[in-house]
Amino acid sequence: MFKTCSRCGEVKSIKDFIKDIRYKDGLTNVCLACRSAYNREQYLVQKEKFLKRAKAWRDKNKDKKRVHQKDYRNKNKDRLNLLAREHYKRHRTKIIEKSKKYYQDHKEACQARKKLWGIKNKERIKKYNREYKRKRKIAS
């Protein structure tokens, strides 16, 4: 089945229209491509308004957003790990440079954090060292 878009005038498949019960045939009169272009244009014209509305929603629904993000991360863990790995491969040198610069700029804080981690994880470090020495003995 086909329908004519009232904006561009093209005859398109009904799959190219959004469902909307307010219309007789149950579909909007503007195709997805035209609606997308219109929405993008409106966003660019009223960007501040859209950003303000989005921020207000985020502030009002912090718990809801946090739960949604946690669910999304749990459901897409493998995909997100793959994307992170690919991003690191593409930007490896830039990431390393940024990390080194941060360390140089915040050397004292980084060293303090490292020292604190060592104090909090003494047992973990001992266990690791014992295991490492045991493996090295066997390998020799």
C-alpha positions in Angstrom: 0.0 0.0 0.0 1.1 3.5 -0.8 0.4 7.0 0.5 1.3 10.5 -0.7 3.4 12.8 1.7 1.7 16.2 2.1 5.1 17.9 2.5 7.2 16.5 -0.3 4.4 15.2 -2.5 6.1 11.9 -3.2 4.2 8.6 -3.2 5.8 6.3 -0.6 5.1 3.0 1.0 3.0 3.1 4.2 6.1 1.9 6.1 7.5 5.4 5.5 4.8 6.9 7.7 4.3 7.0 11.5 1.2 5.5 13.1 -1.2 8.1 14.4 -4.8 7.2 15.4 -5.9 10.9 14.8 -5.9 10.3 11.0 -8.5 8.3 9.1 -6.0 5.7 7.8 -4.1 5.6 11.1 -0.9 7.2 9.7 0.5 10.7 9.7 0.3 12.7 6.5 4.0 13.5 6.5 6.6 10.9 5.7 9.4 9.9 8.1 12.1 11.7 6.0 10.2 15.0 5.9 9.3 14.8 9.6 12.9 14.1 10.5 14.1 17.1 8.4 11.4 19.3 10.0 12.4 18.2 13.6 16.0 18.8 12.9 15.3 22.2 11.5 13.2 23.1 14.6 15.9 21.8 16.9 18.5 24.1 15.2 16.1 27.1 15.4 15.1 26.5 19.0 18.2 24.8 20.3 18.2 26.6 23.7 14.6 25.7 24.3 15.2 22.1 23.6 18.3 21.9 25.8 16.6 23.7 28.6 13.6 21.2 28.4 15.9 18.2 28.3 17.9 19.5 31.3 14.7 20.1 33.3 13.5 16.5 32.5 16.9 15.1 33.6 16.9 17.0 36.8 13.3 16.0 37.6 13.9 12.3 36.7 17.4 11.5 38.0 16.4 8.2 39.6 14.4 7.1 36.5 17.4 8.0 34.2 19.9 6.2 36.5 17.8 3.0 36.4 17.4 3.2 32.7 21.2 3.7 32.2 22.0 0.8 34.5 19.6 -1.5 32.6 21.0 -0.4 29.3 24.6 -1.0 30.4 23.7 -4.5 31.7 21.8 -5.5 28.5 24.5 -4.1 26.2 27.7 -4.9 28.1 29.4 -6.8 25.3 28.5 -4.2 22.7 29.7 -1.3 24.9 32.9 -3.1 25.7 33.6 -3.6 22.0 32.8 0.0 21.2 35.2 1.2 24.1 37.9 -1.1 22.8 37.5 0.2 19.2 37.5 3.8 20.5 40.7 3.1 22.4 42.4 1.6 19.4 41.5 4.6 17.2 42.5 7.2 19.7 45.3 5.3 21.6 48.0 7.9 21.3 45.7 10.8 22.1 44.4 9.0 25.2 48.0 8.1 26.4 49.1 11.7 25.9 46.1 13.1 27.8 46.7 10.6 30.6 50.4 11.5 30.9 49.6 15.2 30.9 47.0 14.7 33.7 49.5 12.7 35.7 52.1 15.5 35.3 49.6 18.2 36.2 48.2 16.3 39.3 51.3 14.2 40.3 50.9 14.7 44.1 47.2 13.7 44.0 47.9 10.7 41.8 50.7 9.5 44.1 48.5 10.0 47.2 45.7 8.0 45.6 48.1 5.2 44.7 49.5 5.1 48.2 46.0 5.1 49.7 45.0 2.2 47.4 48.0 0.3 48.5 47.0 0.7 52.2 43.4 -0.3 51.6 44.4 -3.4 49.5 47.3 -4.9 51.5 45.8 -8.4 51.5 45.1 -8.3 47.8 48.7 -7.2 47.1 50.1 -10.0 49.3 47.9 -12.6 47.6 49.0 -11.4 44.2 52.7 -11.4 45.1 52.4 -14.9 46.6 50.7 -16.2 43.4 53.2 -14.4 41.2 56.2 -15.9 43.1 54.6 -19.4 43.0 54.1 -19.2 39.2 57.6 -17.9 38.7 59.1 -20.8 40.8 57.3 -23.4 38.7 58.3 -21.8 35.4 62.0 -21.6 36.4 
